Amino acid sequence: MATAGRYGAAALLLVLSVRLSAGQSFSLPLRQPQDCGDARYFDISSLACGQCGPHQGRGAWGISCVCLPGFKMVSNNGGPSVICEKCPENMSGVTEDGWNCITCPKGLTTEGKCKCAINEILVERDVNGTLLNEALCIHCDANEPSFSASNVLGDRCIRCEQTFINISESCDCSDPNILTGGLCFSNSRNFPSKAVATVRYGQLGITVVSAWFLKNLQASAAACWLYSNLTSCQALGNMCVMNMNSLSSTTSDACGLFQYVYANTAGLGTVHSVSFWRQNLPWLYYGDQPGLASQVLDTTQFPTSFSFKGTNKNIKLQLIAASYDAEGNFLKWQNLEGGVLQLCPDTLTRLNAAYIFGTTYQQSCTISVSKMLSDFANPIFYDVYLEYHDDDSGQQYLWAVPVLNLNLQYNEMSVNQGSNKNNWLLTRRMFLVDSLSGQESDLGKQPRIIRIASKITISIRLIPSTQRGTIYPPLITIAYKDVLVQNPDTQSVMVSFSVNYEMNQSEAQIQTDIALGVLGGLSVLWSLLKTAGWKRRIGSPIIDLQTVLKFLLFYAGDLANVFFIITVGTGLYWLIFFKAQQFVSVLLPLPSQEEDFVTYVGCAFALKALQFLHKLFSQLTVDVFFIDWERPKGKILKAIGGEGGIKSAAAPVSIWRTYFIANEWNEIQTVRKINPLFQVLAVLFFLEVVGFSNLALMDSSSSLTRSNESYIAPWSRILRFGVSTVLWLVIAMLQISVFLLSHRCFGYYIHGRSVHGHADTNMEEMNMNLKREAENLCSQRGLLPNTDGQTFQISISGKMRQQYDRIHETLTRKHGPARLLDSSATTFEQSTKAYHTMNKFLGSFIDHVHKDMDYIVKDKLLLERIIGMEFMEPMEKSIFYNDEGHSFSDVLFYGNEATLLIFDILFFSVVDLASQSFILAAVLTYLQQEIFRFIRNTAGQKNLASKTLVDERFLI
């Protein structure tokens, strides 16, 4: 119990202690080992600086203390646990391990250790480990047969380098021989005596004397030329690549020495019959003959084919590389899958997607300079090949992949590596990051400048007119960025890696231009016919500015249709032929090759918008009047104002029928053949939910789904347009008694006259009338006897139009100056009088009362129906053309569904091409539909009230 009580008290005290210290701070000062100074060390436990003991200083790594020169260690338990003791005067030196004092016959180093001369080794113990009182400096035997010299540490005699023996038959390399890079060369052969160890960074305008070049360039070049040393030849080639394969007038720089060796070893022959690949040397150049790049890239066929589907499916690019380190050592054959050339980190699946044939790959990111320095302390060099196999023999072969270095220089001037292949100088070897050549001081220190492959593009081009998926040799285009290292932790570089697939689009462009020219020419003729028809319908034979403007508006709409047909056809072509092909015969246009297509879509939208606004304005200014055929039912007695008398008058006709028809007409003004909201939602559903949008990706897959782990290729703007347009059109296709004057002398008539005498009747009489009509006991409803035709296109004479305008003018004059108005009558009375006058005139016109303004009824000719134009001009009589359909809907949204639908499609497409978002395009498309519907409703209602003489207050 007592024990339990003590534990309980301890636990209570612990809890109280924790609670009492809950408000304490958990911060500490940041200290770096280099901040501690010479007399202090960095304590790895407390992460703070600690004081070293007497006669001690900071160690090399800064995390322990060491004895000062002249002091030996007595004990050392790490950190500050070191005890030092001063050496006696006659033994002032300290052994290499620091534990003993020793006499140094040839003096001391700055660290207080014994030193020896060159080619001497320091001996502090005998063969059985007994410490000597006085250190020995033993000279290595440089003569035959020993040929020994001290090693780098100066503690052993080893056989000296073979070049010393070959040149001087000793380990001495004195004048006139040349000592460089630890090798000895004779000066008797015609070889540059001194190499230029500089690296030029053209983007920064800086030339650096490279410590790596200073140490290795001369030696590598000499060993390669004189001894055909394979590793030295590779190292020389690497230094040329680090200098951007740049050729200059200076023959002693890295590439100059490489070219010197290349030119003087022609007798050694070539490798694998490649004329640019000299025996023992790396293959760096393809040669500088004019037009050689075009010959390499455009005339040779890669000896295998690619297919997306079928039993011979082949969609893998087997790219491998021979890799070398900076010293020229062969490392291994390396498959490029797994992100070997991709600096941006990603999942293995997405990295490997770069080498799936037909999948356009794009990857970019920002990487810190400090990460570059840590991950690429030693550059790796790659010779890239495309692997294939012979179907007959099964033998594996390699095809060398050329490199286009955009940073290549010639005589310190940038080489034009633009679009003209005749100016290209192709190379072979490449690297990703070079942090070695930019080191000016001792190797291993932070470089002054690093060079990074900021943009790598692998281009694969399809051979024109191929049906078997054959390609030209791939091309790697690489651009390097020079970075002046100042603060690696805060500096960063944007890098990108991409794989593009392209084909010659000139033939497709020619076919598009031909189609545009032919259809554009036909649209001119069609617009001229429309203009001629319009001129006839307005009864004006004069060609004036208004005629020209009308022609341009017609032409804008027709040309918009031309652009729309071409772009839809283009989108469908690429969607079907690219996604459905087995053997690769077509490849998608690159983003830069889509610019003309995007321009066509933009032109189609702009012109269609102009046509839409023109039609909207035309509909908002149409003349319309509702003829009331109802006649008074008898007479009524009516008081005579001011006279006190009573007289009989015709019973008034109810106006509610006219108001009802006016409201019905008002409601159908913006009715469309499709439901706009359903259309937008359905398109968005199939694109985003079902997954049709995945068909617009620049890959060969026809699947509607993609996994989250897989690489998502970039969008093709042509495929996006094609997919969305097809869905719009398919979904739209699945959905799918008035006197009107749409032009001055042309319009439509809907005959709504009752065949029963009166339409205003009770229910019993209404049923009786319907029964009589069903039993054919009354006349038919048509305008002409014994016909049912109630809709007509009308072409009226000028005299009839003048009379119409004269009556309508009495109403419109109320908006003019006050002096022109009849002060004896109110505006309402004027409107009523004008309405009755217009109703009586039009009714009498239909009844053939006015012989000087009569009309005839006839059928339109087939050609007239096709071209939408009347050949006969209504000179003396107006002409009523039988209309079996509902052509009067041309003055409504309903009759212009094609224009509205194409405008919606183009609006959706333009927004999507700009934003790459189907959702945003759908939302904005619906908003514009609602805005224009509101405008059409509001302005159309005002026009209806003005033209039909119906009070706007009765329009709902």
Backbone hydrogen bonds, N-H to C=O, Kabsch-Sander energy under -0.5 kcal/mol:
donor,donor_aa,acceptor,acceptor_aa,energy
5,G,1,M,-2.2
6,R,2,A,-2.2
7,Y,3,T,-2.3
8,G,4,A,-2.3
9,A,5,G,-2.5
10,A,6,R,-2.4
11,A,7,Y,-2.6
12,L,8,G,-2.2
13,L,9,A,-2.5
14,L,10,A,-2.3
15,V,11,A,-2.3
16,L,12,L,-2.6
17,S,13,L,-2.5
18,V,14,L,-2.6
19,R,15,V,-2.5
20,L,16,L,-2.7
21,S,17,S,-1.6
22,A,19,R,-1.0
24,Q,21,S,-1.7
35,D,32,Q,-2.0
36,C,33,P,-1.3
41,Y,50,G,-2.5
42,F,62,G,-2.7
43,D,41,Y,-0.7
43,D,48,A,-3.3
44,I,42,F,-0.7
47,L,43,D,-1.6
48,A,43,D,-0.8
50,G,41,Y,-3.2
52,C,39,A,-2.2
56,Q,53,G,-1.1
57,G,66,V,-2.8
58,R,38,D,-2.9
59,G,64,S,-2.8
62,G,59,G,-0.5
65,C,79,G,-1.9
66,V,57,G,-2.9
68,L,55,H,-2.3
71,F,68,L,-1.7
72,K,85,E,-3.1
73,M,98,G,-2.6
74,V,83,I,-3.5
75,S,83,I,-1.2
77,N,81,S,-3.0
81,S,78,G,-2.0
82,V,80,P,-2.8
83,I,75,S,-2.3
85,E,72,K,-2.7
87,C,70,G,-2.8
91,M,88,P,-1.1
92,S,89,E,-0.6
93,G,102,I,-1.6
94,V,112,G,-1.8
95,T,100,N,-2.6
98,G,95,T,-1.3
102,I,93,G,-2.5
103,T,133,N,-2.3
107,G,104,C,-1.1
109,T,113,K,-3.0
112,G,109,T,-1.9
114,C,94,V,-0.5
115,K,107,G,-1.6
120,E,117,A,-1.5
121,I,138,I,-2.5
122,L,154,G,-1.8
123,V,136,L,-2.7
126,D,130,T,-2.1
129,G,126,D,-1.9
132,L,124,E,-2.6
135,A,103,T,-2.8
136,L,123,V,-2.6
138,I,121,I,-2.2
138,I,136,L,-0.6
140,C,119,N,-2.8
142,A,140,C,-0.9
146,S,143,N,-0.9
147,F,143,N,-2.6
148,S,141,D,-3.4
149,A,158,I,-3.5
151,N,156,R,-2.2
154,G,151,N,-0.7
158,I,149,A,-3.4
158,I,156,R,-0.6
160,C,147,F,-3.3
164,F,161,E,-1.2
165,I,161,E,-1.2
166,N,162,Q,-2.6
167,I,163,T,-2.1
168,S,164,F,-2.7
169,E,164,F,-0.6
169,E,165,I,-1.3
170,S,164,F,-0.9
171,C,142,A,-0.5
177,N,174,S,-1.9
178,I,185,F,-3.6
180,T,178,I,-0.6
180,T,183,L,-2.6
183,L,180,T,-1.9
185,F,178,I,-2.8
189,R,186,S,-0.5
191,F,189,R,-2.0
196,V,252,S,-2.7
197,A,195,A,-0.9
198,T,196,V,-0.7
199,V,208,V,-2.7
201,Y,206,I,-3.4
202,G,200,R,-0.8
204,L,201,Y,-0.8
205,G,201,Y,-1.5
206,I,201,Y,-1.7
208,V,199,V,-2.8
210,S,197,A,-2.0
210,S,208,V,-1.0
211,A,439,Q,-3.2
214,L,210,S,-2.6
215,K,211,A,-1.6
216,N,212,W,-2.3
217,L,213,F,-2.3
218,Q,213,F,-0.5
220,S,216,N,-2.8
221,A,217,L,-2.5
222,A,218,Q,-2.5
223,A,219,A,-2.8
224,C,220,S,-2.2
225,W,221,A,-2.4
226,L,222,A,-3.2
227,Y,222,A,-0.5
227,Y,223,A,-1.3
228,S,224,C,-0.8
229,N,223,A,-1.9
230,L,228,S,-0.5
233,C,229,N,-2.3
234,Q,230,L,-2.1
235,A,231,T,-2.4
236,L,232,S,-2.6
237,G,233,C,-2.3
238,N,234,Q,-2.4
239,M,235,A,-2.0
240,C,236,L,-1.8
241,V,237,G,-2.2
242,M,238,N,-2.6
243,N,239,M,-1.1
244,M,241,V,-2.0
245,N,240,C,-2.2
246,S,243,N,-1.4
247,L,409,Q,-1.5
251,T,249,S,-0.8
253,D,250,T,-0.9
257,L,253,D,-2.8
258,F,254,A,-1.9
259,Q,255,C,-2.5
260,Y,256,G,-2.0
261,V,257,L,-2.6
262,Y,258,F,-2.7
263,A,259,Q,-2.6
264,N,260,Y,-1.6
265,T,262,Y,-0.8
266,A,263,A,-0.6
268,L,265,T,-1.8
269,G,266,A,-1.4
271,V,274,V,-0.6
271,V,277,W,-2.1
274,V,271,V,-2.3
275,S,273,S,-0.7
277,W,274,V,-1.8
278,R,276,F,-0.8
279,Q,269,G,-2.3
281,L,278,R,-1.5
284,L,282,P,-0.9
286,Y,426,L,-1.9
291,G,422,N,-0.9
292,L,289,Q,-2.0
295,Q,291,G,-1.7
296,V,292,L,-2.5
297,L,293,A,-2.5
298,D,294,S,-2.6
299,T,295,Q,-1.0
302,F,471,I,-2.8
304,T,302,F,-1.4
306,F,469,G,-1.5
307,S,314,N,-1.1
308,F,582,Q,-3.5
309,K,582,Q,-0.6
313,K,310,G,-1.2
314,N,307,S,-2.0
317,L,315,I,-0.5
317,L,355,Y,-2.9
318,Q,316,K,-0.9
319,L,317,L,-1.8
320,I,318,Q,-0.5
320,I,385,Y,-2.4
321,A,334,Q,-2.2
322,A,383,D,-2.3
323,S,321,A,-0.6
323,S,332,K,-2.2
324,Y,381,F,-2.1
325,D,329,N,-1.9
326,A,379,P,-0.6
328,G,325,D,-1.8
331,L,323,S,-3.1
332,K,323,S,-0.7
334,Q,321,A,-2.9
336,L,319,L,-2.5
339,G,336,L,-0.8
340,V,336,L,-1.2
343,L,341,L,-0.7
351,L,347,T,-2.3
352,N,348,L,-2.4
353,A,349,T,-0.9
354,A,351,L,-1.3
355,Y,352,N,-1.8
356,I,353,A,-1.4
357,F,315,I,-3.7
357,F,355,Y,-0.6
359,T,356,I,-2.1
360,T,358,G,-0.8
360,T,698,M,-3.1
361,Y,499,V,-2.1
363,Q,497,F,-2.0
365,C,495,V,-2.2
367,I,493,V,-2.6
369,V,488,P,-0.6
369,V,491,Q,-2.3
370,S,488,P,-1.6
372,M,368,S,-1.6
373,L,369,V,-2.4
374,S,370,S,-1.9
375,D,371,K,-2.7
376,F,372,M,-2.1
377,A,374,S,-0.5
381,F,324,Y,-2.9
382,Y,430,M,-2.9
383,D,322,A,-1.9
384,V,382,Y,-0.6
384,V,428,R,-0.6
385,Y,320,I,-3.4
386,L,399,W,-2.7
387,E,318,Q,-3.5
387,E,385,Y,-0.6
388,Y,397,Y,-2.3
390,D,395,Q,-2.5
391,D,389,H,-0.5
394,G,390,D,-2.6
397,Y,388,Y,-3.7
399,W,386,L,-1.9
400,A,398,L,-0.5
401,V,384,V,-2.2
403,V,427,T,-3.1
404,L,476,I,-3.3
405,N,403,V,-0.7
406,L,404,L,-0.8
406,L,478,I,-2.5
408,L,405,N,-1.4
409,Q,244,M,-0.5
410,Y,413,M,-3.5
411,N,247,L,-3.1
413,M,410,Y,-1.2
415,V,408,L,-2.0
417,Q,415,V,-1.2
421,K,419,S,-0.9
423,N,420,N,-1.8
424,W,421,K,-1.5
426,L,424,W,-0.5
427,T,403,V,-3.2
428,R,284,L,-1.4
430,M,382,Y,-1.7
432,L,380,I,-0.6
434,D,451,R,-2.8
435,S,433,V,-0.6
439,Q,436,L,-1.6
440,E,438,G,-0.7
445,K,442,D,-1.4
448,R,438,G,-2.4
449,I,438,G,-0.7
450,I,483,V,-2.2
451,R,434,D,-2.0
452,I,481,K,-2.5
453,A,432,L,-2.9
454,S,452,I,-1.5
454,S,479,A,-1.0
455,K,479,A,-1.7
456,I,496,S,-1.9
457,T,477,T,-2.8
458,I,498,S,-2.6
459,S,457,T,-0.6
459,S,475,L,-3.2
460,I,500,N,-2.5
462,L,502,E,-2.6
463,I,470,T,-2.0
466,T,463,I,-1.4
469,G,584,V,-1.3
471,I,304,T,-0.5
472,Y,461,R,-2.6
475,L,459,S,-2.0
476,I,402,P,-2.4
477,T,457,T,-3.3
477,T,475,L,-0.6
478,I,404,L,-2.4
478,I,476,I,-0.5
479,A,455,K,-2.4
481,K,452,I,-3.0
483,V,450,I,-2.9
484,L,482,D,-0.5
485,V,448,R,-2.2
485,V,483,V,-0.7
486,Q,484,L,-0.5
490,T,487,N,-1.3
491,Q,487,N,-1.7
493,V,367,I,-2.6
495,V,365,C,-2.8
495,V,493,V,-0.5
496,S,454,S,-1.7
497,F,363,Q,-3.0
498,S,456,I,-2.2
499,V,361,Y,-2.1
500,N,458,I,-2.6
502,E,460,I,-2.6
504,N,462,L,-0.5
505,Q,503,M,-0.5
509,Q,505,Q,-2.5
510,I,506,S,-2.4
511,Q,507,E,-2.4
512,T,508,A,-2.3
513,D,509,Q,-2.6
514,I,510,I,-2.4
515,A,511,Q,-2.5
516,L,512,T,-2.8
517,G,513,D,-2.5
518,V,514,I,-2.9
519,L,515,A,-2.6
520,G,516,L,-2.1
521,G,517,G,-2.1
522,L,518,V,-2.3
523,S,519,L,-2.4
524,V,520,G,-1.3
525,L,521,G,-1.6
526,W,522,L,-2.7
527,S,523,S,-2.4
528,L,524,V,-2.1
529,L,525,L,-2.2
530,K,526,W,-2.3
531,T,527,S,-2.4
532,A,528,L,-2.6
533,G,529,L,-2.7
534,W,530,K,-2.6
535,K,531,T,-2.5
536,R,532,A,-2.0
537,R,533,G,-2.2
538,I,534,W,-1.7
539,G,536,R,-0.8
540,S,535,K,-2.1
544,D,542,I,-0.9
548,V,544,D,-1.9
549,L,545,L,-2.6
550,K,546,Q,-2.3
551,F,547,T,-2.5
552,L,548,V,-2.3
553,L,549,L,-2.0
554,F,550,K,-2.6
555,Y,551,F,-3.0
556,A,552,L,-2.2
557,G,553,L,-1.7
558,D,554,F,-2.3
559,L,555,Y,-3.1
560,A,556,A,-2.0
561,N,557,G,-1.7
562,V,558,D,-1.8
563,F,559,L,-2.6
564,F,560,A,-2.5
565,I,561,N,-2.7
566,I,562,V,-2.4
567,T,563,F,-2.7
568,V,564,F,-2.7
569,G,565,I,-2.5
570,T,566,I,-2.4
571,G,567,T,-2.7
572,L,568,V,-2.6
573,Y,569,G,-2.3
574,W,570,T,-2.3
575,L,571,G,-2.2
576,I,572,L,-2.7
577,F,573,Y,-2.6
578,F,574,W,-1.7
579,K,574,W,-0.6
579,K,575,L,-1.0
580,A,576,I,-1.9
581,Q,577,F,-0.6
584,V,306,F,-1.8
593,Q,590,L,-1.0
594,E,590,L,-0.8
594,E,591,P,-0.8
595,E,592,S,-0.7
598,V,594,E,-2.6
599,T,595,E,-2.3
600,Y,596,D,-2.3
601,V,597,F,-2.3
602,G,598,V,-2.5
603,C,599,T,-2.6
604,A,600,Y,-2.7
605,F,601,V,-2.4
606,A,602,G,-2.5
607,L,603,C,-2.7
608,K,604,A,-2.5
609,A,605,F,-2.6
610,L,606,A,-1.7
611,Q,607,L,-2.2
612,F,608,K,-2.8
613,L,609,A,-2.4
614,H,610,L,-2.0
615,K,611,Q,-2.6
616,L,612,F,-2.6
617,F,613,L,-2.5
618,S,614,H,-2.2
619,Q,615,K,-2.5
620,L,616,L,-1.7
621,T,617,F,-0.6
621,T,618,S,-0.8
622,V,619,Q,-0.9
623,D,741,L,-2.3
625,F,739,F,-2.3
627,I,625,F,-0.6
628,D,626,F,-0.5
629,W,627,I,-0.8
634,G,632,P,-1.0
636,I,649,A,-3.7
638,K,647,K,-3.9
640,I,645,G,-3.0
641,G,639,A,-0.7
643,E,640,I,-1.5
644,G,640,I,-1.2
647,K,638,K,-2.6
649,A,636,I,-3.3
651,A,634,G,-2.3
659,Y,655,I,-2.1
660,F,656,W,-2.7
661,I,657,R,-2.5
662,A,658,T,-2.6
663,N,659,Y,-2.2
664,E,660,F,-2.3
665,W,661,I,-2.7
666,N,662,A,-2.3
667,E,663,N,-2.0
668,I,664,E,-1.5
669,Q,665,W,-0.5
669,Q,666,N,-0.7
670,T,667,E,-0.5
671,V,668,I,-0.6
679,Q,675,N,-2.8
680,V,676,P,-2.4
681,L,677,L,-2.6
682,A,678,F,-2.8
683,V,679,Q,-2.3
684,L,680,V,-2.4
685,F,681,L,-2.5
686,F,682,A,-2.4
687,L,683,V,-2.0
688,E,684,L,-2.7
689,V,684,L,-0.6
689,V,685,F,-1.8
690,V,685,F,-2.2
691,G,686,F,-0.6
692,F,686,F,-2.4
693,S,687,L,-1.9
694,N,691,G,-1.6
695,L,692,F,-1.6
696,A,693,S,-1.8
697,L,694,N,-1.3
698,M,714,P,-2.4
699,D,697,L,-2.1
710,S,707,S,-0.7
713,A,711,Y,-0.7
716,S,696,A,-2.6
717,R,715,W,-0.6
720,R,716,S,-2.6
721,F,717,R,-2.0
722,G,718,I,-2.5
723,V,719,L,-3.0
724,S,720,R,-2.3
725,T,721,F,-2.4
726,V,722,G,-2.2
727,L,723,V,-2.1
728,W,724,S,-2.3
729,L,725,T,-2.6
730,V,726,V,-2.8
731,I,727,L,-2.5
732,A,728,W,-2.1
733,M,729,L,-2.4
734,L,730,V,-1.7
735,Q,731,I,-1.0
736,I,732,A,-1.7
739,F,625,F,-1.7
740,L,738,V,-0.6
740,L,748,Y,-4.7
741,L,623,D,-3.3
743,H,746,F,-3.0
745,C,537,R,-2.5
747,G,794,I,-2.4
748,Y,740,L,-3.0
749,Y,792,F,-2.6
750,I,738,V,-3.4
751,H,749,Y,-0.6
751,H,790,Q,-3.8
752,G,750,I,-0.7
758,H,756,H,-1.2
761,T,759,A,-1.2
766,M,762,N,-2.2
767,N,763,M,-2.5
768,M,764,E,-1.9
769,N,765,E,-2.3
770,L,766,M,-2.2
771,K,767,N,-2.1
772,R,768,M,-2.2
773,E,769,N,-2.2
774,A,770,L,-2.2
775,E,771,K,-1.7
776,N,773,E,-1.2
777,L,772,R,-3.2
782,G,787,T,-2.2
783,L,789,G,-2.0
787,T,784,L,-1.3
792,F,749,Y,-2.4
793,Q,881,Y,-2.3
794,I,747,G,-2.3
795,S,879,I,-3.0
796,I,745,C,-1.2
796,I,794,I,-0.5
798,G,874,P,-0.5
801,R,797,S,-1.9
802,Q,798,G,-2.1
803,Q,799,K,-1.9
804,Y,800,M,-2.1
805,D,801,R,-2.6
806,R,802,Q,-2.1
807,I,803,Q,-1.9
808,H,804,Y,-2.3
809,E,805,D,-1.7
810,T,806,R,-0.6
810,T,807,I,-1.0
811,L,808,H,-1.0
812,T,808,H,-1.9
813,R,809,E,-1.8
814,K,811,L,-1.7
815,H,812,T,-1.4
816,G,813,R,-1.9
820,L,817,P,-1.3
821,L,818,A,-1.3
823,S,821,L,-0.9
825,A,822,D,-1.3
830,Q,826,T,-2.3
831,S,827,T,-2.5
832,T,828,F,-2.6
833,K,829,E,-2.7
834,A,830,Q,-2.8
835,Y,831,S,-2.6
836,H,832,T,-2.4
837,T,833,K,-2.3
838,M,834,A,-2.7
839,N,835,Y,-2.8
840,K,836,H,-2.5
841,F,837,T,-2.5
842,L,838,M,-2.7
843,G,839,N,-2.1
844,S,840,K,-2.3
845,F,841,F,-2.3
846,I,842,L,-2.4
847,D,843,G,-1.7
848,H,845,F,-1.4
849,V,844,S,-2.8
851,K,849,V,-1.0
853,M,850,H,-1.1
854,D,851,K,-0.8
856,I,878,S,-2.2
858,K,880,F,-2.6
865,R,861,L,-2.1
866,I,862,L,-2.1
867,I,863,L,-2.5
868,G,864,E,-1.1
869,M,864,E,-1.3
875,M,873,E,-1.7
878,S,854,D,-2.6
879,I,795,S,-3.1
880,F,856,I,-3.6
881,Y,793,Q,-3.9
881,Y,879,I,-0.6
882,N,858,K,-2.2
882,N,880,F,-0.5
883,D,791,T,-1.9
884,E,882,N,-0.6
889,S,886,H,-2.1
890,D,887,S,-2.0
891,V,888,F,-1.8
892,L,889,S,-2.0
893,F,669,Q,-2.1
895,G,889,S,-1.6
896,N,893,F,-1.7
897,E,894,Y,-0.8
900,L,896,N,-2.4
901,L,897,E,-3.4
902,I,898,A,-2.6
903,F,899,T,-2.3
904,D,900,L,-2.6
905,I,901,L,-2.7
906,L,902,I,-2.8
907,F,903,F,-2.6
908,F,904,D,-2.8
909,S,905,I,-2.6
910,V,906,L,-2.7
911,V,907,F,-2.2
912,D,908,F,-2.2
913,L,909,S,-3.0
914,A,910,V,-1.7
915,S,911,V,-2.3
916,Q,912,D,-3.6
921,A,917,S,-1.8
922,A,918,F,-2.4
923,V,919,I,-2.4
924,L,920,L,-2.5
925,T,921,A,-2.2
926,Y,922,A,-2.2
927,L,923,V,-2.1
928,Q,924,L,-2.4
929,Q,925,T,-1.9
930,E,926,Y,-2.2
931,I,927,L,-2.4
932,F,928,Q,-2.5
933,R,929,Q,-2.1
934,F,930,E,-2.3
935,I,931,I,-2.3
936,R,932,F,-2.7
937,N,933,R,-2.6
938,T,934,F,-2.8
939,A,935,I,-2.4
940,G,936,R,-1.8
941,Q,937,N,-2.0
942,K,938,T,-1.6
943,N,939,A,-2.2
944,L,940,G,-2.4
945,A,941,Q,-2.3
946,S,942,K,-2.1
947,K,943,N,-2.7
948,T,944,L,-2.4
949,L,945,A,-0.8
954,F,951,D,-2.0
955,L,952,E,-1.6
956,I,954,F,-0.6
